[in-house]
Amino acid sequence: MSETSAIMGKPGDILNWPMLKIRYMSDPASIAKLLPPGINPGKQPGVTITIYNFPVLNEPE
């Protein structure tokens, strides 16, 4: 894909921003403590964290 055919997002979208995605398996009992009543953890309770690197005016990255 060339630079001219890159997918463009709307201003404010995070489509093209760098991100770090972390996914790991957790203990069902630990996940159950975080869920609201009536919702049970799945057979393979995983946690996904996404960290975005977005620019803030006049602040270093």
C-alpha positions as CSV (number, residue, x, y, z in Angstrom):
1,M,0.0,0.0,0.0
2,S,1.5,3.3,-1.0
3,E,1.4,6.5,1.0
4,T,-1.2,8.0,-1.3
5,S,-3.6,5.0,-0.9
6,A,-3.3,4.8,2.9
7,I,-6.5,4.5,4.8
8,M,-7.4,8.0,6.2
9,G,-9.4,8.4,9.3
10,K,-11.5,11.3,10.5
11,P,-9.9,13.9,12.7
12,G,-9.9,12.7,16.3
13,D,-10.0,9.0,15.2
14,I,-7.3,6.7,16.5
15,L,-7.1,4.7,13.3
16,N,-3.5,5.4,12.3
17,W,-2.1,6.1,15.8
18,P,0.6,3.8,17.2
19,M,-0.8,1.4,19.8
20,L,0.5,-1.4,22.1
21,K,-1.9,-4.3,22.6
22,I,-1.3,-6.6,25.5
23,R,-3.4,-9.8,26.0
24,Y,-2.9,-12.3,28.7
25,M,-4.8,-15.1,30.3
26,S,-6.0,-14.6,33.9
27,D,-7.4,-16.6,36.8
28,P,-11.2,-17.1,36.6
29,A,-11.6,-16.2,40.3
30,S,-9.7,-12.9,39.8
31,I,-11.8,-12.0,36.8
32,A,-15.0,-12.9,38.7
33,K,-14.2,-10.2,41.3
34,L,-14.3,-7.5,38.6
35,L,-17.5,-8.5,36.9
36,P,-20.9,-7.2,37.9
37,P,-23.3,-9.7,39.5
38,G,-24.8,-12.2,37.1
39,I,-21.9,-12.2,34.7
40,N,-19.5,-15.1,35.0
41,P,-16.0,-15.4,33.5
42,G,-15.6,-17.5,30.3
43,K,-13.8,-20.8,30.0
44,Q,-10.6,-18.9,29.0
45,P,-10.7,-15.6,30.8
46,G,-8.4,-13.2,29.0
47,V,-7.5,-9.6,29.7
48,T,-6.8,-7.2,26.8
49,I,-5.2,-3.8,27.4
50,T,-4.7,-1.3,24.6
51,I,-2.3,1.7,25.1
52,Y,-2.5,4.4,22.5
53,N,0.3,6.9,21.7
54,F,-1.5,10.1,20.7
55,P,0.0,13.6,20.5
56,V,-0.7,16.2,23.2
57,L,0.0,19.8,22.2
58,N,3.3,21.1,23.7
59,E,4.0,17.9,25.6
60,P,6.8,15.4,24.9
61,E,5.9,11.9,23.8
